[in-house]
Amino acid sequence: MSLSTMGSREIIGLTYHALSEQKVNVAVSQLTMPFLSNQEIETYKWISSSPMLREWVGGRNAKSFTSQGIDLKSKLFESTLAIDIDDLRREKSGQLELRITQHASSSFRHWNKLVSQLIQQGETKICYDGSYFFDTDHQEGDSGLQSNSISVDISSLPISGSPGSTTSPATEQAEGAILKGIEQIMGFKNDVGEPINDDTDGSFLVVCPLNLYRSCVTATTSPVVDSGKTNPIVTSGLNIQVFPDKRLSWTDKFAIFKTDSVVKPFLRQFEISEMPQISYIGAGSEEEFKNRRHLLGLSSIRNVGYALWQNACLVTLS
């Protein structure tokens, strides 16, 4: 059936089907925790570490929610597609159907944009402990000062082939920088001085700008590196994915995330549903009478926020 024979119900049905077929990208699916909200502002006080088993001496030692936390306010977003009634009447080739499908796709790609902004702004936005998400002075209880923002001098990394640059490192240099980031994440401690990431199965996601994509992919997948030696990332059994984020303005840095934890680095909050709500003004409406068009609207109450910085590390190449 072409759109020229469709009414409001059919167009809404097509939009709903298109929305149900959409998926968020790798970064959103692996780095965010989805939460259904029923109020304008949600408070997350459970972020941080949970108590570990201890020897029962002198009764139970209950640990309540931390006084630290994050308030995340939901925001209303919308997008509206205008459908000229003459285009609707003349439609034969399926172009309007494709346009409606693209409209649905853009509403899911909006999650991608929100998460990209979180990563990009991680050096200037506060997380639950009062420090920037990517910062050098995180501290909770007996953890000591901890940094999830490190600088790696690539000229100091062992390399047998030709050296690269901070914007295009050699494979060995990219491999060494990625491992430095993983080492940093694996060394983090909780508020009682216990290792917090010793439960990993070795799954990590590197999010990088486009100019670092080739170096990072080669460093994580090639059996041998520039010098012909065996690649330790490949032989270690680590499961490292690389995601090129075209929205990042970085040229000499990337972020690496531990992806196998129950608690993720970011919060993804929405009301009613992850899927946008559909509104349609069609045949017989004032809009049709005055402007000879129909309006197909999508709206969503959503937002994203910072959660567990301990599952992330920003690596700047110097």
N, C-alpha and C positions, 0 to 999 in steps of 0.2 A: 504493500500500500504506500503510495507516495504521500507526502505531506499535504499535497493539494486536496486530498480527500479526507484529511484528518481534522478532527475537532479538538477542543481543549483537552478532553480526556485522553485522547491518543497521544498528543504532544507531551502531556505530563507523564504518561506511561513510558514513552520513549526516553524522556529525561531520567526518570527513575531507573530504568534499565541501564542507561549509560552510566549513571552514578554507581550502581551496584557492581559494575564491571571494573571500577577504578581501584588502584592500589597506590599507597604511598611508596616513596623510593626506599632504597636500602638504608640510608642514614636515618630516616624517620622511623622505620620499622624496628631497627636494632638499637636506637639510642634513646627512644622515648617510652614512657609509661603512660598509657591512656587512662584517663579518669573521667567518669561521668559526674558532672557538677549539677547541683540544683539551687545554687545561689550565686550572687554576683561575685563574691570573693570567697575563695577556698583557702584555708590555712593548712599547711602541711608541716606538722611537727614531728612526724615519725622519721623524717630523713635524718641520717646519721647511723651510728652503729647500734646493734642490739646486743644484749648481754650474752656472754658465753657461759657454758656450764662451769661451775666451780665446786670445789669440795664443800660439802655441807658442814660448815662450822659456825655455831652460834645462830642457827636459824637461817631463814631465807634472806637474801640481800636483793630486794626488789629494785629494779631500775625503771623509772618512769620515763615518759616522753621528754625529750630535751626541751629546754626553754627556747632553744634556737629553732627557727623554722622559716617558712616562706609563705607569704600571702600572694596568691595569684588571682588577679582580677580578670574576669571574662570580658571579651570585647565582641561587639557585633560587626560582622563583615557581610558584604553583599556584592553580587554581580548581576547585571540585568542585560538580557539580550533582546534587542528590538527586532521583530519579524514583520517586514512590510507585507501587507495583505495581498498586494499584487504579486510579490515574489512567492508568497505562499500559494496563491491560486495558480501561478504558472509553473510551479516546481514540478520537474519531471526527472531530473538527473540525480537527485539525492544530495545536492550540495547543502541544502538547508539542514538535512538530517546530519550531515557531517559537522555542520556548524554547531548544532545542538550538542553533539557528542563532544566536540572540542570544549564547549562551554562547561560541560560536566567535568571533563578532565582538568580544566583549569582550577576548579574548586578543590580538587585533591592536591594539585601541585602547589596550592597555597600553603599546605602543611610543609612542603619542602622548603618554601621560601622562609617561613617562620623559623624553622630549625636552623637553616643556614645563617639567619640573622643572630640566633643564639650563639652559634659557634664563632662567627665573625666578631661579635661584641663581647666575647668572653673575657677579654682583658680589661674591660671598662665597666662591666655590670656586676653588681653584688649578688652573691649566692647566700645560702642560709647561715653561714658562719661569720658573715660580716666582711669577708674578703671578696675580691673579685673572683669570678669562677676560675679563670686561669691566673694564678697568683703565686708568689714566692713565700708567703707568710701565713699559710693555713695552720691553724693550731686548735686542738680540742683536748681538754683535760691533760693527760699525760702523753699525748702523741708527740710532743716536741714540734718545732717549726718544720713545716713540710711544703715543698714546692711542686706544683704541677704545671709550671712554666719554666722550661729549661732552654739553654742555648748550647748548641753543639758546634764546636769549631771543626769544620769538616777537614781542614788542613792537618789536624792532629790525628785523624783516623788512619789506620794502616791501609795502604792502597798500593797495589803493584802496577796497575795500568796508569793511564793518563788521568790526572785529577780533573774534576768538573768545577762548577761554580755553585754559589748558594742558590741560584735560580735554575740550575741544571746540573745537579750533582752526578758524579759517576755512580755506577751501580753499587760498588763497595761502600761508597760514602753514604748513599741513601740507606743501604742495609744497616750500617753502623748507627746512623741517626735514629732509625726506627727501633733498633734494639735498645738504644739509650732511653727512648721514651717508654718502652715496655719495662725496662729495669726500674725506672722511676715509679711507674704505677705499682709494680709488684712490691716496692719497698714501703708503701704507705701503711701507717698504723692507726688504730682507733683511739678512743679517748682513755683507754687503760693501757696503752702501749703495746697492744697485740696486733700482729699483722692482719690487715683487713682484706687482702686480696689473695690469700693462700688457697682459695677454693677454685681457682681458675682452671678451665680445661684448655687454655691457650687460644681462645678466640678473641681477636681484636679487629677493629676497623680503623683504617687510616683514611681520614678525610683531608684531601689536598686540593690546591688550585690546579688548573689545567696544566700549567707549565711544569709541575712536578709529577704529573701522573705517570709518564713513561718511566722515570727513574724509580718511583715507588713500586710500580707494577713489576718491573724487571727485578728489583731487589727482593720482592716477596715471592716470585714464581720461578725465576731462572735457577736451574740446578747448579750452575756455576756462575761466578761473578767475573769481573773484568780480568782478573789475573789468571783465571782458569781454575782457581781453587773452588772447593765445594762450598756452596752457599749454606751457612749455618741456619738461616731462617727456614729453608726448605727441609733440611735434615733434622731439625729440632722437633718437628711435628706441630709447630705452631700453625694455627688457622688464621691467617691474616688476609682480610679483604681490603681492597683499595677502592675508594669512591671519589671520583673527581667532581668537585662542587664548583660549577661554573659561576656561582654567585660570589664566591670568595675573592676578595681583592688582594689577598696575600700573594707574594711572589717567592718568599724565602722561608716559609714556615708551613707546617701541617699539624693537624691534631690527630692524636691516636686515642682510641677508646677501647676499654675492656667491655665486651658485649655479652658475656655469659652470666652476668649477675642478675638476680631478681630485680634489684633496684638499679635503674638506668641513670645516665647523666642528666636527662631532661624529663620534664613533665609535659604531657599533652592533654589539655583540659578542654572539655566541650560540654554543652548542654544539649539535651534531647537525644542527639545522635552524632556520631562522627560524620555521617552523611548530611549534607546541607538540606535545608527545607526548601520545598519548591512552591513557588507562587506563579499564577498565570492569569493575565488579563487578556481575554480573547473576544470571540464573536459577540456582538451586541453591546460591547462595553463603551463607555464614554471615550476611552483611549482610541478605540477603533473609529468611532464617529468623528472625533476631532483630528486625529493624526494619521488615520488609515494604517494603523499598525497594531500588532499584538506585543505584549511584553512578557517575557519569560524570566522570572527572577529566582535567584538562589541566595539563601542567607544562612549564616551559621554563627552561633555564639561560641567562641573558642579562644584559646590562647596557649602559649607555651611558656615554660619557665625552667630555671636551673634547679637541679636536684643534687645528685651525688658527684661532687668534683673529684672524689677519689678514684673514679673510673675513667679519668681523662687526663691527658697531658698534652700541652702545647709544646712543640719542638720548633725552635727558631734556628735556622742554619746560619752560621757566621764564619 
